[in-house]
Amino acid sequence: MKRTNIKLCGFRTPEDVEKVEGIPVDAIGFILVPGRKRSVRPEQIAVLVDRVPPGVLTVGVLINPSLEEIDKWLSLAPLQAIQLHGEETASFCRSIKERFSVRVIKTFHVDEQMESPCSIKEYSPWVDVALLDSGAGQIRGGTGTTFDWEQISLFRKECRSVQIPLWVAGGLNEQNVEALIRAYAPDGVDVSSGIESDGEKDRQKMKRFVERVVRSGQTAHSV
């Protein structure tokens, strides 16, 4: 039985990536969007990806990128997945899958203008994972705020119907992740600010977060 998938996100330095060594996670994410507090510059990405433990999926997070921008990042480092965190269309996801050998994680933002769960069907042929995250105004991800978890059930039902794993992000930490998993059983969880202290990745928080997820005893689809 496979435990819930765990993605740790927002790594900026080799030292922070090395803190993951020995912690059983499934994916590590890097923010490739300029101007964000956890942004990674092009000249940094190869070194960071090189420090990721073997067997851990490397994910580049982008917002409304062009295919050329994706190509640029993939030429710099062997990223294995692209996480789309903006308003990318299903046809754009299709273009990525047709042009590049990467997995696609598509984020759906849950806020007052919540996207319909039905839209997942449109994306399903071209997306490997659907990710729910909070949407705070114009800020996309990394806000440290949760969304209304009652919405998860609607998306989970739709994801099950098209056989796409559903991951959840948005304000997760060691205090609330067990409650999330026990109540809604997502296939994966994604955390960034919840594993930090004073803006730096905290190894002890990472360990405790993962321990809580494993303790929840849920299973997940493999990505």
C-alpha positions as CSV (number, residue, x, y, z in Angstrom):
1,M,0.0,0.0,0.0
2,K,1.5,3.3,-1.0
3,R,1.2,6.3,1.4
4,T,-0.1,9.7,0.4
5,N,2.3,11.3,-2.0
6,I,4.3,14.2,-0.5
7,K,5.7,17.2,-2.4
8,L,7.9,19.7,-0.6
9,C,8.1,23.0,-2.5
10,G,9.9,26.3,-2.6
11,F,13.5,25.2,-2.3
12,R,16.1,28.0,-3.1
13,T,19.5,26.8,-1.9
14,P,21.6,23.6,-2.2
15,E,21.8,23.5,1.6
16,D,18.0,23.5,1.9
17,V,17.7,20.7,-0.7
18,E,20.2,18.6,1.2
19,K,18.0,18.8,4.4
20,V,15.6,16.4,2.6
21,E,18.2,13.6,2.6
22,G,16.7,10.6,4.4
23,I,13.2,12.0,4.6
24,P,10.7,9.9,2.5
25,V,9.2,12.4,0.1
26,D,8.0,11.9,-3.5
27,A,8.6,15.3,-5.1
28,I,10.6,18.5,-4.6
29,G,9.4,21.7,-6.3
30,F,11.3,24.8,-7.4
31,I,9.6,28.1,-8.1
32,L,10.7,29.3,-11.6
33,V,8.6,32.5,-11.5
34,P,10.6,35.8,-11.2
35,G,9.8,38.1,-8.4
36,R,8.5,35.5,-5.9
37,K,10.2,35.2,-2.5
38,R,11.1,31.6,-3.2
39,S,12.1,32.1,-6.9
40,V,15.1,30.3,-8.4
41,R,17.2,32.0,-11.0
42,P,18.2,30.1,-14.2
43,E,21.8,29.9,-13.2
44,Q,20.8,28.1,-10.0
45,I,18.5,25.4,-11.1
46,A,21.0,22.8,-12.3
47,V,22.9,22.8,-9.0
48,L,19.6,22.5,-7.1
49,V,18.2,19.6,-9.2
50,D,21.6,17.8,-8.8
51,R,21.2,17.8,-5.0
52,V,17.8,16.2,-5.1
53,P,17.9,12.6,-3.6
54,P,17.6,9.8,-6.2
55,G,14.0,8.7,-6.9
56,V,12.5,12.0,-5.9
57,L,10.5,13.8,-8.7
58,T,11.9,17.2,-9.6
59,V,9.2,19.8,-10.3
60,G,9.4,23.2,-11.9
61,V,6.6,25.6,-10.9
62,L,5.6,28.1,-13.6
63,I,2.7,30.6,-14.0
64,N,1.3,31.0,-17.5
65,P,4.6,30.1,-19.2
66,S,5.2,29.9,-23.0
67,L,6.4,26.7,-24.5
68,E,9.7,28.5,-25.2
69,E,10.1,29.3,-21.5
70,I,9.5,25.7,-20.5
71,D,12.0,24.6,-23.2
72,K,14.5,27.0,-21.7
73,W,14.2,25.6,-18.2
74,L,14.3,22.0,-19.4
75,S,17.5,22.8,-21.3
76,L,19.1,24.0,-18.0
77,A,18.2,21.1,-15.8
78,P,16.6,17.6,-16.0
79,L,13.3,18.6,-14.5
80,Q,10.8,15.7,-14.6
81,A,7.6,17.6,-14.1
82,I,6.1,21.0,-14.8
83,Q,3.6,22.4,-12.4
84,L,1.3,25.0,-14.0
85,H,0.1,27.5,-11.4
86,G,-1.8,30.0,-13.6
87,E,-4.7,30.0,-16.0
88,E,-3.2,27.6,-18.5
89,T,-5.7,25.9,-20.8
90,A,-6.2,22.2,-21.5
91,S,-4.9,22.8,-25.0
92,F,-1.7,24.3,-23.6
93,C,-1.3,21.2,-21.4
94,R,-1.7,19.1,-24.5
95,S,1.0,21.1,-26.3
96,I,3.4,20.4,-23.4
97,K,2.8,16.7,-23.4
98,E,3.2,16.5,-27.2
99,R,6.5,18.5,-27.2
100,F,8.2,17.5,-23.9
101,S,8.8,14.3,-22.0
102,V,7.6,15.6,-18.7
103,R,4.7,15.0,-16.3
104,V,2.2,17.9,-15.9
105,I,0.7,19.0,-12.6
106,K,-2.2,21.4,-13.1
107,T,-3.2,23.7,-10.3
108,F,-6.8,24.6,-9.7
109,H,-7.3,27.6,-7.4
110,V,-10.1,27.4,-4.9
111,D,-11.4,30.9,-4.0
112,E,-14.6,33.0,-4.5
113,Q,-14.2,32.6,-8.3
114,M,-13.6,28.8,-7.9
115,E,-13.1,26.8,-11.0
116,S,-15.6,24.1,-11.6
117,P,-14.6,20.6,-10.8
118,C,-16.1,19.7,-14.2
119,S,-13.2,21.4,-15.9
120,I,-10.9,18.6,-14.8
121,K,-12.5,16.4,-17.5
122,E,-11.3,18.7,-20.2
123,Y,-7.7,18.6,-18.8
124,S,-7.7,14.8,-18.0
125,P,-5.9,13.5,-21.2
126,W,-3.0,15.9,-20.7
127,V,-2.5,16.2,-17.0
128,D,-0.9,13.7,-14.6
129,V,-2.0,15.3,-11.3
130,A,-4.6,17.8,-10.4
131,L,-3.6,20.1,-7.5
132,L,-6.0,22.2,-5.4
133,D,-4.5,25.3,-3.9
134,S,-5.7,28.5,-2.3
135,G,-6.2,31.6,-4.4
136,A,-5.6,34.8,-2.5
137,G,-6.5,37.6,-4.9
138,Q,-3.7,37.9,-7.5
139,I,-1.3,35.8,-5.4
140,R,-1.0,32.2,-6.6
141,G,0.4,29.7,-4.1
142,G,2.8,30.0,-1.3
143,T,0.5,32.2,0.7
144,G,0.4,30.0,3.8
145,T,-3.4,30.2,3.8
146,T,-5.9,27.3,3.5
147,F,-9.1,27.2,1.5
148,D,-12.5,25.8,2.2
149,W,-11.7,22.1,2.4
150,E,-15.4,21.2,1.9
151,Q,-14.7,21.9,-1.8
152,I,-12.2,18.9,-1.9
153,S,-15.0,16.3,-2.1
154,L,-16.4,17.8,-5.4
155,F,-13.0,17.8,-7.0
156,R,-12.1,14.4,-5.7
157,K,-15.2,12.9,-7.2
158,E,-14.4,14.4,-10.6
159,C,-10.8,13.3,-10.4
160,R,-11.8,9.7,-9.6
161,S,-14.1,9.6,-12.6
162,V,-11.2,10.4,-15.0
163,Q,-8.6,8.6,-12.9
164,I,-6.4,11.6,-12.1
165,P,-4.6,11.8,-8.7
166,L,-5.8,14.8,-6.6
167,W,-3.2,16.6,-4.5
168,V,-4.0,19.4,-2.0
169,A,-1.9,22.5,-1.1
170,G,-2.6,25.7,0.6
171,G,-1.6,26.5,4.2
172,L,-0.7,22.9,5.1
173,N,1.6,22.2,8.1
174,E,2.3,19.6,10.7
175,Q,-0.7,20.7,12.8
176,N,-3.4,20.3,10.2
177,V,-2.3,17.8,7.5
178,E,-3.5,14.7,9.5
179,A,-7.0,16.2,9.8
180,L,-7.0,16.9,6.0
181,I,-6.0,13.4,5.0
182,R,-8.3,11.6,7.5
183,A,-11.3,13.7,6.4
184,Y,-10.7,14.0,2.6
185,A,-8.1,11.4,1.6
186,P,-6.3,13.3,-1.1
187,D,-3.8,11.3,-3.2
188,G,-1.1,13.8,-2.3
189,V,-0.2,16.9,-0.3
190,D,2.0,19.8,-1.2
191,V,3.7,22.1,1.4
192,S,6.0,25.1,1.3
193,S,5.7,27.7,4.0
194,G,4.6,25.0,6.5
195,I,8.1,23.5,6.5
196,E,9.9,26.8,7.1
197,S,11.2,28.7,10.1
198,D,12.2,32.4,9.5
199,G,11.9,31.9,5.7
200,E,14.3,28.9,5.6
201,K,13.5,25.3,5.1
202,D,13.5,23.5,8.5
203,R,14.5,19.9,8.5
204,Q,12.7,19.1,11.7
205,K,9.5,20.6,10.4
206,M,9.9,18.5,7.2
207,K,10.4,15.3,9.3
208,R,7.4,16.0,11.5
209,F,5.2,16.9,8.5
210,V,6.1,13.7,6.7
211,E,5.6,11.7,9.9
212,R,2.1,13.1,10.3
213,V,1.2,12.2,6.7
214,V,2.6,8.6,7.0
215,R,0.7,8.2,10.3
216,S,-2.5,9.1,8.7
217,G,-2.4,5.7,7.0
218,Q,-3.9,6.7,3.7
219,T,-3.0,5.3,0.3
220,A,-2.4,7.2,-3.0
221,H,-2.0,6.8,-6.7
222,S,1.6,6.7,-7.8
223,V,2.8,9.5,-10.1
